[in-house]
């Protein structure tokens, strides 16, 4: 499988299953997409800003649900294997992305895996084992949380500097060298982990000036 990033802004994600897994999936997408969760019952968990649809569709009812919702992604997270299979089949027939939460390892064509992620502002780090070992993905995500701490602030500041250098007409090769040096500068990252945008910009300006002036 090859990781891709998909923009779900303005799209609908349809989740079948109101258990803990369905809640986790719904919460993951609700910050960007319209999420509807279909289930006869719902656990006491955080579903994000999702819509609850209290219903218990049978396998033969699934195609009508997909036609009505017109989702960009369908999540099969019920405890009924026949229902999950019907959800996946109906999604594939309609060329809709589908995530079967009850499957690991080999995936059917058109299926997707939702990776473990670390989010920090505009920076997202994703880890996947192609569904073979979610436990490993979770462990790596926890390890990466400290590495990515402050990355969103660094990315924002470095992005602004990149635009400024273009506007100043700095030579492209020199510009790339300056941006790479700034993005990896330890003092920039230390300031970001303190959460001070002002200190990040000051450290970034010093790193940038050192490269542009030919200094150490």
C-alpha positions in Angstrom: 0.0 0.0 0.0 1.2 3.6 -0.7 0.3 6.3 1.7 -1.6 9.3 0.3 -3.1 12.4 1.9 -6.8 13.1 1.2 -8.7 16.3 1.7 -12.1 15.6 3.3 -13.1 19.2 3.6 -16.8 19.4 2.6 -17.1 15.6 2.2 -19.2 13.1 4.0 -17.8 10.1 5.9 -20.3 7.4 6.7 -19.4 5.2 9.7 -21.4 2.0 10.5 -20.9 1.0 14.1 -21.4 2.9 17.4 -18.8 1.1 19.4 -15.4 2.2 20.6 -13.8 1.6 17.2 -16.5 3.5 15.4 -16.1 6.4 17.9 -12.3 6.5 17.2 -12.9 6.5 13.4 -15.6 9.1 13.6 -13.5 11.3 15.9 -10.6 11.1 13.5 -12.6 12.5 10.5 -15.0 14.8 12.2 -12.5 17.7 12.5 -12.6 18.0 8.7 -15.5 16.1 7.2 -19.2 15.8 7.9 -19.5 12.5 9.7 -22.6 10.4 10.2 -22.5 7.4 12.5 -25.1 4.7 11.9 -25.8 2.3 14.8 -28.7 1.0 16.9 -26.6 1.9 20.1 -23.7 4.1 20.9 -21.1 3.7 23.5 -20.3 6.5 26.0 -17.3 7.8 24.0 -16.1 10.9 22.1 -17.4 10.8 18.6 -16.2 14.3 17.8 -18.7 16.6 16.0 -20.5 13.6 14.4 -24.2 13.1 13.6 -25.8 10.1 15.3 -28.3 8.0 13.2 -30.0 5.4 15.4 -30.7 2.6 13.0 -29.8 -1.1 12.5 -29.6 -1.6 8.7 -29.5 -5.2 7.4 -26.9 -6.2 4.8 -29.4 -5.8 2.0 -30.2 -2.2 3.2 -26.6 -0.9 2.9 -26.7 0.1 -0.8 -29.6 2.5 -0.2 -27.8 4.0 2.8 -24.7 4.7 0.6 -26.9 6.1 -2.2 -28.6 8.5 0.2 -25.4 9.7 1.9 -23.2 9.9 -1.1 -20.0 9.5 1.1 -16.4 10.0 0.1 -15.5 7.3 2.6 -17.4 4.5 4.3 -16.1 2.9 7.5 -17.3 -0.6 8.4 -16.9 -0.9 12.2 -19.7 -3.1 13.3 -19.4 -6.4 15.1 -21.4 -8.2 12.3 -19.1 -9.7 9.7 -21.9 -10.1 7.1 -22.9 -6.5 7.5 -19.2 -5.3 7.3 -18.8 -7.4 4.1 -22.0 -5.9 2.6 -20.7 -2.4 3.4 -17.4 -3.0 1.7 -19.1 -4.6 -1.3 -21.5 -1.8 -1.8 -18.7 0.8 -1.5 -16.6 -0.9 -4.1 -19.5 -1.1 -6.5 -19.9 2.6 -6.2 -16.2 3.3 -6.4 -16.2 4.7 -2.8 -13.3 4.4 -0.5 -13.9 1.9 2.3 -12.2 1.2 5.6 -13.0 -2.2 7.2 -12.1 -1.9 10.8 -12.4 -5.6 11.4 -9.7 -6.5 8.9 -6.0 -6.5 9.1 -3.3 -7.6 6.7 -4.4 -8.1 3.1 -7.0 -5.6 1.8 -9.5 -5.7 -1.0 -9.1 -3.3 -3.9 -10.4 0.2 -3.1 -9.9 -0.2 0.7 -7.9 2.1 2.8 -6.1 2.0 6.1 -6.4 4.9 8.6 -2.9 5.4 10.0 -1.9 6.4 13.5 -1.1 10.1 13.4 0.7 12.8 15.3 -0.8 16.3 14.5 0.9 19.6 15.3 -0.6 22.5 13.4 0.0 22.1 9.7 2.3 19.1 10.4 1.0 15.6 10.4 3.1 12.5 10.9 1.4 9.2 9.9 2.5 5.7 10.7 1.0 2.5 9.2 1.9 -1.1 9.1 -0.6 -1.8 6.3 -3.1 -2.9 9.0 -0.9 -5.9 10.1 -0.1 -4.5 13.6 -2.0 -1.5 14.9 -0.1 -2.0 18.2 3.2 -1.2 16.5 1.7 1.8 14.8 0.4 3.1 18.2 3.8 2.6 19.8 5.6 4.4 17.0 3.1 7.2 17.2 3.8 7.7 20.9 7.5 7.7 20.2 7.1 10.3 17.5 5.0 12.7 19.6 8.1 14.1 21.3 10.0 14.3 18.0 7.2 16.3 16.4 6.6 18.6 19.3 6.8 22.1 18.0 6.9 21.0 14.4 3.8 23.0 13.4 5.3 26.3 14.7 8.6 25.6 12.9 6.8 24.8 9.7 4.7 27.9 9.8 7.7 30.2 10.5 9.9 28.5 7.9 7.1 28.7 5.4 6.8 32.4 5.9 10.5 32.9 5.6 10.5 30.9 2.3 7.9 33.3 0.9 9.9 36.3 2.1 13.1 35.1 0.4 11.2 34.6 -2.9 9.9 38.1 -2.7 13.4 39.4 -2.0 14.6 37.7 -5.1 17.2 35.5 -3.3 18.9 33.0 -5.6 17.0 29.7 -5.6 20.0 27.6 -4.7 20.9 29.9 -1.9 17.3 30.1 -0.8 17.0 26.3 -0.6 20.2 26.1 1.5 19.1 28.8 3.8 15.6 27.2 4.4 17.1 23.7 4.9 19.6 25.1 7.5 16.8 27.1 9.3 14.4 24.1 9.3 17.0 21.9 11.0 18.6 24.5 13.4 18.5 23.2 17.0 17.8 26.7 18.5 14.8 27.0 16.3 13.4 23.7 17.5 14.2 24.5 21.1 12.3 27.8 20.9 9.3 26.0 19.2 9.1 23.4 22.1 8.8 26.3 24.5 5.8 27.4 22.5 7.1 30.9 21.7 6.5 32.0 18.2 8.5 35.2 18.8 11.5 33.2 19.9 11.1 30.9 17.0 11.2 33.8 14.5 14.2 35.3 16.2 16.1 32.0 16.1 15.1 31.4 12.5 16.2 34.9 11.5 19.6 34.3 13.1 20.0 30.9 11.3 18.9 32.5 8.0 21.2 35.4 8.3 24.2 33.1 9.1 23.7 31.2 5.8 22.9 34.2 3.6 25.9 36.1 5.0 28.2 33.1 4.6 28.9 32.9 8.3 29.1 29.8 10.5 
